[in-house]
Amino acid sequence: MKILVTGGAGFIGSVVTRRLLDEGHRVVVLDDLSTGFADAVPRGAGFVQGTMAGATAVLTGGQGPFDAVLHLAARALIDDSVRHPERFWRNNTVESLTLLDAVLRAGVRRLVFSSTAAVYGQPERVPIEESAPTVPTNPYGASKLAVDLALEAYARAHGLASVSLRYFNVAGALGGSGERHEPETHIIPLALDAALGGRGEFAVFGDDYPTHDGTCVRDFIHVADIADAHLAALGGAVPGEHRNYNLGNGKGFSVREVLDAVARVTGRRVPARVADRRPGDPAVLVASGERVRRELGWKPARPGLDGMIEDAWRFRRART
């Protein structure tokens, strides 16, 4: 297939692009490099620097025709979305609608969308199933849910085959692609930096939750498994239908378990301090993977926390 990957210069997008190339697909990356890196785009992929405003020119220009679009371009900082909601509604929702219009004009028939577990807000039950109420508690989750809903309508009205993949916590690295956000907000790279002495003490936000050790429990999944899920979704998309799938490990790890694993992998103590809870942090967020396993035949191949951290640690050391 000929595939456009938006956001393909980012952490997840670059790994997805790498896996598509491995499978023999032809890939063009569209990324404005606001959070991505040009050197993260895998060799063998075409690259166009630009926003979704340029998607029509890419899809209908000399590089086409395209068979599918994988849409991973977005802002993803929850705290920032609360402070600057206008940025998230514009970048995540308005630009996605611009892309959808370009997809229709170009006659592209398949689209896989990078959504988020943040669409569920505070879950009523765990593990979280796709049928759970979608009540996002921040503009980031709301901006992504709006695109999920738009895709459902576009599929029904225009015959688009579309899939939304709702990620939980993505970790690990693949080859030269790993996390290098600025600012960094994800637990594993923050813990690795703390182990290296680069960011001071790691902040544990609350140790009095109703969990086995008092700290929050989260579902982690390897970025390479996320990439494989995109391949499965691409093959399983059905014309005229929109489907949502949760992508998680199905098993939760507490903050303290993550810190212990980082210490095991690095051989270094992770200096940590207990801080106040963050408003709105659920005690447990764990995905149910039953639907995606049943309908797409996908399940994580790299479920071990230590393995995810080892890959992230290898990437981190290579850039030191």
PyMOL commands that set and color helices and strands:
alter all, ss='L'
color gray80, all
select helices_A, chain A and resi 11-22+38-40+52-60+78-83+85-106+117-120+139-158+187-196+223-236+255-266+290-296+305-318
alter helices_A, ss='H'
color red, helices_A
select strands_A, chain A and resi 2-6+26-31+46-49+68-71+110-116+161-167+169-171+202-205+217-222+242-247+252-254+272-275+284-285
alter strands_A, ss='S'
color yellow, strands_A
deselect
rebuild
show_as cartoon
